[in-house]
């Protein structure tokens, strides 16, 4: 039995600095000692390693099987050699020999050290990947550790071993940070590098705004209110589309908060960036009208084939709908994932007046294919189409029992379809631009 206080002291230090469980570190030490034995005796060596934390001792016992004619000296010993130590040995028995730590030699000790360091690094990489791979879109906080070539190196408050950076393109260039300052950002992705996982954080992505709203709005945390879409031009303006699973909860009002407290907290974090909060809709035409807030849209026409919306606004609303340098219509287009073309009433009249702009029909006449409605699962669409229902108009007059008669439609799905029909047939709701002067 060999005193190993220095080794155990090193283990305790490693436990504190790497935030690893002591049992796990003991396993690493055992693995390292086996690597040292393999260096000295051969790769097939077998041994037992016992560590006594209370007494600070380390015991290494070499194990070899007794055989008539050894083929592998690293793990076998002849019967004659074994009986020279004890006449009771038989073929198949295990000969145990304690190995003093001093016998390991410099090369073996170095092999043990390298194995332990390697395993610790591998363990760290695995833990970082497991910890953060499911946290994309979540808000993280830390301290600016270094600023190099435009990127911010961040030491996270939790999991300090993780490499986290905010690249130049993921920063809000109206903000300026210095070393040692506290910073919050959203986890955008986890990258694999030769040195291990790297966390890419962002303060410029729309994900950051969504993460801030999740922090400020309890209804979002509870899953009652959802942010269905978001678009952003960092430092200037953000649009988010929200939806409530509870008819009694106004999604826009929940995000605004009492006297605007919730949205103002987000605006403050963004340095005064303007935020438009609009209700989400599965109907692309209605959603486009809502997304163009704060402008009031007179009429819209859609073409599902090209995913294009043509919106008509009064003359006094045109500049508001377009926004500075086209920003408002650009963000609305990104929010809806449809191309939006704007026309003033005069331009529309010059193009044909009350005639529809697309062959498929106008706002009141255009039918929508079920497959183009975001709120319906593709499997449900297939069931409905098999039953002869292919468009929104086909299902508008159906009752809950009608849906339940279709094979594959469960009661919960029937309720969801009825709620979707109610939403799509509700009169247009107002929208709200939360920042004065927007």
Residue, then its C-alpha position, 0 to 999 in steps of 0.5 A: x500500500x503506497x501513500x498517495x496524498x499528492x494524487x488525492x490532493x490533485x483529484x480534489x483540486x480537479x474536482x473543484x476546478x472542473x465541476x466534476x463528481x469525485x466518483x467520476x474523477x476516481x474512475x478517471x484516475x483508475x483508467x489512468x493507472x491502467x494506462x500506466x500499467x499497459x505502458x509498463x507490462x503490455x496492452x492486455x494487462x489486468x489490474x485492480x485499483x483501490x483508492x481510499x479517500x479517508x487514509x489517502x492511500x492508493x493500492x494497485x494489484x496486478x492480476x494474472x491467470x495461472x496457466x500451464x504455458x503462458x502465451x501473454x506474460x502481461x495477463x498470464x503466469x506459469x503454474x511453476x512460477x505461481x507455485x513458487x509463491x504458494x504451492x496451493x495454486x492451480x491452473x485457472x487461479x488468479x495470482x495477485x501481486x501488489x505493484x508499488x507506485x515507485x515501480x511505474x517509472x517516468x514514462x508510465x506516470x506520464x501515460x497515466x497523466x495524459x490519459x486522465x487529461x484526455x478523459x477529462x477533456x472528453x468528459x467536458x466536451x460531452x457535458x457541454x454538448x449534452x447541456x446546451x444542445x437542447x437549449x438553442x433559443x434560450x437566454x444565457x448570461x455571463x461576463x465579457x472576458x475578452x474582445x478580439x477581432x470584433x467578437x466577444x468572448x463570454x464566460x457564462x455564469x454557469x458552465x464556465x468551461x464552455x467556450x461561448x462567443x458573440x461573433x461580430x455579425x451577431x452583435x447589435x452595433x449600436x451597443x458597445x461592451x467592455x471587458x468585465x461587463x455583464x451581458x445577456x444573449x440568446x444561444x443561436x447554435x452549438x458548433x463542433x470544433x477540433x477543440x470541442x463544442x463552441x456556443x454561438x450567442x446572438x444579440x442581433x437575431x430575432x431569437x433574442x427578442x423572443x427569449x426576452x419576451x419569454x422571460x417577461x411574459x408568464x403566459x409564454x412560460x406557461x405555454x398559454x401564449x406562443x410567439x408563432x413568428x418574428x422578424x427583426x432589423x437589429x437596432x431599429x424594429x422588430x415584429x412578432x406574431x403571437x397566438x393564444x391557446x386560451x380564448x380568455x387570454x389576449x396574446x397581444x395584451x399579455x405581451x404588452x403587460x399592465x401599462x406596457x411594463x412587459x414590452x417596455x422591459x424588452x425595449x430597454x434591453x434592446x436599447x429603444x428598438x421599436x416592437x410591433x406585436x400583432x395577432x397571428x393568423x392561419x389565413x395568409x391574407x388576414x395575417x398580411x393585413x395584421x403584419x403591415x401594422x401600424x398601417x391600415x390595409x383596405x384590401x388584400x389579394x393572394x396567390x398561393x402558387x407564388x406565395x404572393x400577397x398584393x395589399x391595397x392601402x389608402x394614399x395616406x397609409x402608403x408611406x406608413x405601410x412601406x416604412x422608412x427605406x421599405x422596412x415595414x413591408x420588408x419585415x411584414x413579408x418576412x413575418x408572414x413568409x409571403x412576398x407582399x406587394x403594396x399598392x395605393x388605392x390610386x395605383x390599384x384603380x389604374x390597374x383595373x379598379x374592382x377587378x381582382x388582381x389574381x385569377x384566383x380571387x380577392x380577399x372575400x373570394x379567394x379560397x385557401x387550400x387546407x394544405x396552405x393553412x399552417x394550423x392544420x397537421x399534414x396528416x389531418x389534411x390527408x384525412x380531410x382530402x380523402x373525405x372530399x374536403x380540400x379547401x377552407x370553404x369546404x369545411x367552414x360549415x362543418x360541425x364537430x360531429x362531422x369531423x368525428x365521422x372521418x376516420x383518424x380524426x380524434x375528439x381533440x383534433x376535431x376541437x382544434x379544427x373547430x377553434x381554427x374555423x372560429x379564428x379564421x371567420x372572426x372579424x379582423x382584430x386591431x393591431x398594436x405598435x408598442x413604440x411611440x412614433x413607430 
